[in-house]
Amino acid sequence: MKALVAIIGTIAPATAFAASTPGVDDLGLFSWIFLGFCTLLIIAQAMPAVLLMFGIAKEMTGIVRDEMKEHNS
């Protein structure tokens, strides 16, 4: 019982500093515009990389297909 009182006695003061209101989004309009611009930059740089990977995969399947045709004839 003394251990329980000791635990409650140490936890209770720590919860006194907890926030009494829910968190508020303090980001302003310009912060959201900046984050959106950063997202657009990332997407703009990722698109050519993805297209390049698809092009490489398409070319490799074509090479393998041609080699299979030569091998079978």
KESELUM-501266 format. One record per atom (N, C-alpha, C): residue number from 1; y, z, x; residue in three letters. Coordinates in Angstrom, 2 decimals. Each point is the difference from the previous one (the first is absolute). Example, Ala and Ser with C-alpha at 12.3 -4.5 7.8 and 13.67 -1.06 7.14 Angstrom:
BEGIN
i|py|pz|px|aa
1|-5.69|7.80|13.19|ALA
1|1.19|0.00|-0.89|ALA
1|1.20|0.00|0.90|ALA
2|1.05|-0.72|-0.35|SER
2|1.19|0.06|0.82|SER
2|1.09|0.73|-0.77|SER
***
This chain:
BEGIN
i|py|pz|px|aa
1|-1.18|0.00|0.81|MET
1|1.18|0.00|-0.81|MET
1|1.26|0.00|0.86|MET
2|-0.07|0.74|1.12|LYS
2|1.15|0.04|0.89|LYS
2|0.24|-1.37|0.64|LYS
3|-1.11|-0.71|0.25|ALA
3|0.14|-1.34|0.60|ALA
3|0.70|-0.94|-0.98|ALA
4|-0.35|0.08|-1.28|LEU
4|0.63|-0.84|-1.01|LEU
4|1.49|0.30|-0.11|LEU
5|0.35|1.26|0.04|VAL
5|1.41|0.40|-0.06|VAL
5|0.73|-0.51|1.24|VAL
6|-0.65|0.05|1.14|ALA
6|0.62|-0.48|1.23|ALA
6|0.23|-1.51|-0.05|ALA
7|-0.98|-0.74|-0.53|ILE
7|0.15|-1.46|-0.11|ILE
7|1.12|-0.35|-0.97|ILE
8|0.02|0.64|-1.15|ILE
8|1.05|-0.27|-0.98|ILE
8|1.36|0.40|0.56|ILE
9|0.04|1.08|0.75|GLY
9|1.25|0.47|0.59|GLY
9|0.56|-0.97|1.04|GLY
10|-0.87|-0.75|0.67|THR
10|0.50|-0.95|1.00|THR
10|0.31|-1.36|-0.63|THR
11|-0.68|-0.34|-1.08|ILE
11|0.23|-1.31|-0.63|ILE
11|1.21|0.03|-0.92|ILE
12|0.23|1.11|-0.70|ALA
12|1.08|0.09|-0.98|ALA
12|1.38|-0.29|0.60|ALA
13|0.37|0.57|1.15|PRO
13|1.32|-0.32|0.55|PRO
13|0.13|-1.46|0.43|PRO
14|-1.09|-0.62|0.38|ALA
14|0.05|-1.39|0.44|ALA
14|0.32|-0.93|-1.16|ALA
15|-0.46|0.36|-1.21|THR
15|0.27|-0.85|-1.15|THR
15|1.41|0.17|-0.53|THR
16|0.72|1.00|0.46|ALA
16|1.37|0.22|-0.45|ALA
16|0.92|-1.11|0.48|ALA
17|-0.36|-0.67|1.07|PHE
17|0.83|-1.07|0.54|PHE
17|-0.36|-1.37|-0.55|PHE
18|-0.96|-0.07|-0.90|ALA
18|-0.40|-1.27|-0.59|ALA
18|1.12|-0.53|-0.89|ALA
19|0.06|-1.31|-0.14|ALA
19|1.05|-0.62|-0.81|ALA
19|-0.23|0.31|-1.47|ALA
20|1.06|0.32|-0.70|SER
20|-0.13|0.33|-1.42|SER
20|0.20|-1.23|-0.88|SER
21|0.51|-1.10|0.57|THR
21|0.20|-1.23|-0.76|THR
21|-0.90|-1.09|0.56|THR
22|-0.35|-0.99|-0.81|PRO
22|-0.81|-1.09|0.53|PRO
22|0.80|-0.82|1.02|PRO
23|-0.70|-0.69|0.87|GLY
23|0.66|-0.80|1.02|GLY
23|0.88|-1.07|-0.60|GLY
24|1.12|-0.24|0.62|VAL
24|0.94|-1.00|-0.47|VAL
24|0.05|-1.12|1.02|VAL
25|0.01|-1.23|-0.49|ASP
25|0.07|-1.15|0.89|ASP
25|1.45|-0.17|0.45|ASP
26|0.27|0.34|1.25|ASP
26|1.37|-0.06|0.50|ASP
26|0.35|-1.34|0.63|ASP
27|-0.91|-0.97|-0.05|LEU
27|0.30|-1.30|0.58|LEU
27|0.99|-0.73|-0.88|LEU
28|1.01|-0.55|0.62|GLY
28|1.01|-0.75|-0.75|GLY
28|-0.39|-1.46|-0.13|GLY
29|0.86|-0.75|-0.62|LEU
29|-0.25|-1.41|-0.24|LEU
29|-0.14|-0.78|1.30|LEU
30|0.85|0.29|0.98|PHE
30|-0.06|-0.74|1.26|PHE
30|-1.26|0.30|0.80|PHE
31|-0.54|1.19|-0.16|SER
31|-1.27|0.31|0.66|SER
31|-1.12|-0.85|-0.57|SER
32|-0.03|-0.16|-1.34|TRP
32|-1.02|-0.84|-0.63|TRP
32|0.19|-1.47|0.37|TRP
33|1.25|-0.45|0.10|ILE
33|0.25|-1.38|0.42|ILE
33|-0.49|-0.22|1.42|ILE
34|0.25|0.97|0.89|PHE
34|-0.45|-0.11|1.38|PHE
34|-1.53|-0.03|0.08|PHE
35|-0.67|0.87|-0.77|LEU
35|-1.47|0.01|0.01|LEU
35|-0.56|-1.31|-0.56|LEU
36|0.64|-0.54|-1.03|GLY
36|-0.43|-1.29|-0.54|GLY
36|0.18|-1.12|1.00|GLY
37|1.10|0.01|0.74|PHE
37|0.24|-1.01|1.03|PHE
37|-1.05|0.10|1.11|PHE
38|-0.35|1.21|0.40|CYS
38|-1.04|0.18|1.02|CYS
38|-1.35|-0.54|-0.50|CYS
39|-0.29|0.23|-1.27|THR
39|-1.24|-0.51|-0.58|THR
39|-0.01|-1.52|0.00|THR
40|1.12|-0.61|-0.35|LEU
40|0.09|-1.46|0.01|LEU
40|-0.21|-0.56|1.41|LEU
41|0.53|0.69|1.01|LEU
41|-0.20|-0.45|1.37|LEU
41|-1.47|0.05|0.39|LEU
42|-0.68|1.06|-0.37|ILE
42|-1.42|0.14|0.34|ILE
42|-0.82|-1.08|-0.70|ILE
43|0.29|-0.24|-1.28|ILE
43|-0.74|-1.02|-0.75|ILE
43|0.28|-1.39|0.57|ILE
44|1.26|-0.25|0.35|ALA
44|0.37|-1.31|0.55|ALA
44|-0.71|-0.27|1.33|ALA
45|-0.27|1.03|0.77|GLN
45|-0.69|-0.21|1.27|GLN
45|-1.52|-0.01|-0.17|GLN
46|-0.50|0.62|-1.04|ALA
46|-1.44|0.04|-0.22|ALA
46|-0.52|-1.29|-0.62|ALA
47|0.82|-0.67|-0.81|MET
47|-0.45|-1.22|-0.68|MET
47|-0.43|-1.10|0.98|MET
48|0.79|-0.34|1.02|PRO
48|-0.46|-1.03|0.93|PRO
48|-1.28|0.40|0.74|PRO
49|-0.15|1.27|0.30|ALA
49|-1.22|0.45|0.68|ALA
49|-1.22|-0.20|-0.89|ALA
50|0.13|0.32|-1.29|VAL
50|-1.11|-0.18|-0.92|VAL
50|-0.32|-1.48|-0.16|VAL
51|1.03|-0.83|-0.14|LEU
51|-0.23|-1.45|-0.12|LEU
51|-0.66|-0.56|1.26|LEU
52|0.38|0.49|1.16|LEU
52|-0.62|-0.44|1.24|LEU
52|-1.47|0.40|0.05|LEU
53|-0.33|1.21|-0.46|MET
53|-1.40|0.42|-0.01|MET
53|-0.83|-0.86|-0.95|MET
54|0.57|-0.33|-1.18|PHE
54|-0.72|-0.87|-0.92|PHE
54|-0.19|-1.39|0.60|PHE
55|1.02|-0.51|0.71|GLY
55|-0.12|-1.30|0.65|GLY
55|-1.07|-0.01|1.07|GLY
56|-0.07|1.06|0.78|ILE
56|-1.02|0.09|1.04|ILE
56|-1.39|0.06|-0.63|ILE
57|-0.15|0.78|-1.07|ALA
57|-1.30|0.10|-0.67|ALA
57|-0.41|-1.35|-0.60|ALA
58|0.95|-0.72|-0.58|LYS
58|-0.30|-1.31|-0.58|LYS
58|-0.42|-0.98|1.09|LYS
59|0.68|0.01|1.12|GLU
59|-0.34|-0.90|1.11|GLU
59|-1.38|0.34|0.58|GLU
60|-0.28|1.29|0.14|MET
60|-1.29|0.40|0.55|MET
60|-1.15|-0.41|-0.92|MET
61|0.17|0.14|-1.32|THR
61|-1.06|-0.42|-0.91|THR
61|-0.20|-1.51|0.06|THR
62|1.09|-0.75|0.21|GLY
62|-0.12|-1.44|0.14|GLY
62|-0.77|-0.39|1.26|GLY
63|0.26|0.70|1.10|ILE
63|-0.71|-0.28|1.25|ILE
63|-1.48|0.32|-0.15|ILE
64|-0.30|1.13|-0.60|VAL
64|-1.41|0.39|-0.19|VAL
64|-0.69|-1.01|-0.92|VAL
65|0.67|-0.45|-1.04|ARG
65|-0.57|-0.97|-0.93|ARG
65|-0.29|-1.32|0.73|ARG
66|0.92|-0.44|0.85|ASP
66|-0.22|-1.24|0.76|ASP
66|-1.17|0.14|0.96|ASP
67|-0.12|1.16|0.65|GLU
67|-1.12|0.21|0.92|GLU
67|-1.33|0.04|-0.74|GLU
68|-0.01|0.55|-1.20|MET
68|-1.22|0.03|-0.79|MET
68|-0.42|-1.40|-0.42|MET
69|0.97|-0.85|-0.33|LYS
69|-0.30|-1.38|-0.36|LYS
69|-0.59|-0.75|1.19|LYS
70|0.57|0.20|1.20|GLU
70|-0.51|-0.66|1.19|GLU
70|-1.40|0.51|0.33|GLU
71|-0.22|1.27|-0.18|HIS
71|-1.30|0.59|0.33|HIS
71|-1.09|-0.48|-0.95|HIS
72|0.32|-0.16|-1.27|ASN
72|-0.99|-0.41|-0.99|ASN
72|-0.29|-1.50|0.05|ASN
73|0.88|-0.82|0.59|SER
73|-0.28|-1.44|0.03|SER
73|-0.67|-0.45|1.27|SER
***
